[in-house]
Amino acid sequence: MTRATANGTSPPVEGTLRRVLLGLTAATAIGTILELVLLEHTEDALQWVPFVLCALILGCVAAVWLRPGRRTILALRIVMALAVIASVVGAVLHLNGNRDLVAETQPDVTGMAALWEAIHGGNPFLASGILGLMAVMAIAATVRHPALGNRTDG
């Protein structure tokens, strides 16, 4: 299987898959912004991080879609690495917030029972995982991208 057609573009199926993955990433970023607005996820500076990341994701996806090139793909991958980090940090922050609430409201609950309560708390433990999901989709869209040239490291 060849990586690129004679004019340097993706074969039809690859190109379609790349566009679908980038489109899904953009749609997910837009949906995430809307959900964060509806949840009023704006109480402090840390709660604005997913808004900023989603805006960066949308910008990078648009750049790769409209002008695929080594620099735009690298920028997308860097933003996606930040999204993965923010995803993990967000999960920890949500879990810690829930744990603190459990400690305040149920001081007799400790150990695994307290962890279980924290996981099921008001701050959705896995909500920030959506940033990681967007990263996986966008990075998958750039694997062996023809704009990267003939390099074999993807």
C-alpha positions in Angstrom: 0.0 0.0 0.0 1.4 3.4 -0.9 1.3 6.3 1.5 0.4 9.0 -1.0 -1.0 9.3 -4.4 1.0 10.8 -7.3 -0.1 14.3 -6.3 1.1 13.9 -2.6 -2.4 13.5 -1.1 -3.8 10.7 1.0 -5.4 7.8 -0.8 -9.2 8.3 -0.8 -10.0 6.0 2.1 -7.2 7.4 4.2 -8.2 11.0 3.4 -11.8 10.3 4.3 -10.8 8.7 7.6 -8.6 11.7 8.4 -11.4 14.1 7.7 -13.9 12.0 9.8 -11.5 11.9 12.7 -10.7 15.7 12.5 -14.4 16.4 12.1 -15.3 14.3 15.2 -12.5 16.0 17.1 -13.9 19.5 16.2 -17.5 18.4 17.0 -16.4 17.0 20.4 -14.6 20.3 21.2 -17.7 22.3 20.3 -19.9 20.0 22.4 -17.5 20.2 25.3 -17.5 24.0 25.2 -21.3 24.0 25.2 -21.5 21.5 28.1 -19.0 23.5 30.1 -21.0 26.7 29.6 -24.2 24.9 30.6 -22.5 23.6 33.7 -21.2 27.1 34.5 -17.7 25.6 34.7 -16.2 29.1 35.3 -15.8 29.5 39.1 -12.0 29.9 39.1 -9.0 30.1 36.7 -8.5 26.3 36.5 -12.0 25.8 35.3 -11.2 27.9 32.2 -8.4 25.5 31.1 -10.7 23.2 29.2 -12.3 26.2 27.4 -8.8 27.4 26.3 -7.8 23.9 25.3 -10.9 23.3 23.2 -10.4 26.6 21.4 -6.8 25.6 20.7 -7.9 22.2 19.5 -10.5 23.8 17.2 -7.8 26.2 15.8 -5.3 23.4 15.2 -7.9 21.1 13.7 -8.9 23.8 11.3 -5.3 24.5 10.4 -4.6 20.8 9.7 -7.8 20.5 7.7 -7.3 23.6 5.6 -3.5 23.7 5.3 -2.0 20.3 6.2 1.7 20.6 6.7 4.5 19.5 9.0 4.1 22.7 11.2 0.4 22.5 11.5 0.5 18.8 12.3 3.2 19.4 14.9 1.2 22.2 16.5 -1.9 19.9 16.6 0.2 17.1 18.3 1.6 19.6 20.9 -1.8 20.9 21.8 -3.1 17.3 22.0 -0.2 16.4 24.4 -1.4 19.3 26.5 -4.9 18.0 26.3 -3.8 14.6 27.6 -2.0 16.2 30.5 -5.0 18.4 31.3 -7.2 15.3 31.1 -5.3 13.5 33.8 -4.9 16.7 35.9 -8.7 17.3 35.6 -9.5 13.8 36.8 -7.2 14.2 39.8 -8.7 17.6 40.6 -12.3 16.3 40.4 -11.4 13.3 42.5 -9.7 15.5 45.1 -12.6 17.9 45.3 -15.0 15.0 45.8 -12.7 13.4 48.4 -12.6 16.7 50.4 -16.3 16.9 50.3 -16.6 13.3 51.6 -14.2 14.1 54.4 -16.3 17.1 55.4 -19.7 15.6 55.1 -18.9 12.0 56.1 -15.9 12.0 58.4 -16.5 8.5 59.6 -16.1 7.1 56.0 -12.4 6.3 55.3 -10.2 4.1 53.1 -11.7 2.4 50.0 -15.2 3.4 51.1 -14.2 7.1 51.0 -12.5 6.6 47.6 -15.7 4.9 46.3 -17.8 7.9 47.5 -15.3 10.3 45.9 -15.4 8.5 42.6 -19.2 8.9 42.6 -19.2 12.5 43.9 -20.6 15.6 42.4 -17.5 16.5 40.3 -17.6 13.9 37.5 -14.3 12.0 37.9 -14.0 11.0 34.2 -15.4 14.1 32.6 -12.0 15.6 31.7 -11.3 12.3 29.9 -13.0 13.9 26.9 -9.9 16.0 26.3 -7.9 12.7 26.1 -10.4 11.3 23.7 -10.1 14.3 21.4 -6.3 13.9 21.6 -6.5 10.3 20.5 -8.8 11.1 17.6 -6.7 14.0 16.3 -3.4 12.3 16.7 -4.8 9.2 14.9 -5.8 11.5 12.0 -2.2 12.6 11.6 -0.5 9.2 11.7 1.5 8.7 8.5 0.0 11.9 7.1 1.3 12.6 3.6 2.2 16.2 4.6 4.9 14.7 6.9 6.8 13.4 3.8 8.4 10.1 3.4 9.5 9.7 7.0 8.6 6.3 8.5 8.2 7.5 12.1 4.7 8.8 11.5 
